[in-house]
Amino acid sequence: MNEFEHFCTEHIVMLISIAVIITAGLLIVRKVSDRKAMYAARILSVVVLLGEIIQDILLISEGGNLIDFLPLHLCNLGIFVNLAASFSRGRIQSFFAEIGIVLLMPGAVGALLFPDWNYRPFWSYLPLLCFFTHSLLVFIPLLFLVRKKAHISFRHFWYSYLFLLIVVPPVYLLNQHADVNYMFLMFPPKSSPLEWICNFTGEKFYLCGLLVLITAILLFEYVVYVAIRKVSKRQ
């Protein structure tokens, strides 16, 4: 057997382990100084980038084509957004941190829940490396959140759309010309919520369905984050 099923025993144990480690890490981050927390964010952001580079080198050494392994999925874009947030300050840091939290981190969570790297044996290098890097792509934005580096507000709701407006058109054109499927703009991965969206909307309106899904997730997140902030202020 050369692949593993979503939510098999190994996958569930991995998800539970990731949740425990991320929670423990956030508890530690809350207690350290701001300087140490930002230092950790920078180190981890670079580690994710190095992990992506190592992954691509290994895949290419197996005979793969670099164009197929570029970090252009929504969750992978968190590599660059986290780097920008880690090495900046003030409003620029807040801008990138908020995009990382509300837009890109959910993509990383989705990748952990419905990995498209399950075509490999679970304990082979690719799944393990992908679980590691995507866990960091969840942890780093949460680090910015607990350190209050992002000020999530409905006034910033347009941040994510501006980001998508900048990155989606070139990625879509690359998909068309290079016959790739970054950000799953051309077709959804199998056995994932995106496939359910495509089945509901049909291929013709698949992208519209993606936009509706993203908007729904953003609305839910902003309502939750704003509600938590208001409750915290009252206390």
CORDAZI-V28464 format. One line per field, one symbol per residue. psi: psi as a letter, one per 40 degrees, with the letter a starting at -180 (. if undefined). burial: I if it has 24 or more other C-alpha atoms within 12 Angstrom, else O. A space follows every 10 residues. Layout:
psi=???
burial=???
This chain:
psi=heiiihfidd dddddddddd dddddddddd diiddddddd dddddddddd dddddddddd deeihddeei geidddeddd ddddddfiib dddddddddd dddddddddd dddgheeeei ideidddddd ddddddeddd ddddddefeh ghideededd dddddddddd dddddddefa fiefddiiii fidddddddd diddfddddd dddddddddd dddddddddd dddd.
burial=OOOOIIOOOO IOOIIOOIOO OIOOIIOOIO OOOOOOIIOI IIOIIIIIIO IIOOIIOOOO OOOOOOOOII IIIIIIIIII IIIIIIIOOO OOIIIIIIII IIIIIIIIII IIIIIIIIOO OIOOOIIIII IIIIIIIIII IIIIIIIIII IIIOOIIOII OOIIOOOIOO IIOOIOOOOI IIIIIIIIIO OOOIIOIIOO OOOOOIIOII OOOIOOIIOO IIOOIOOOOO OOOOO
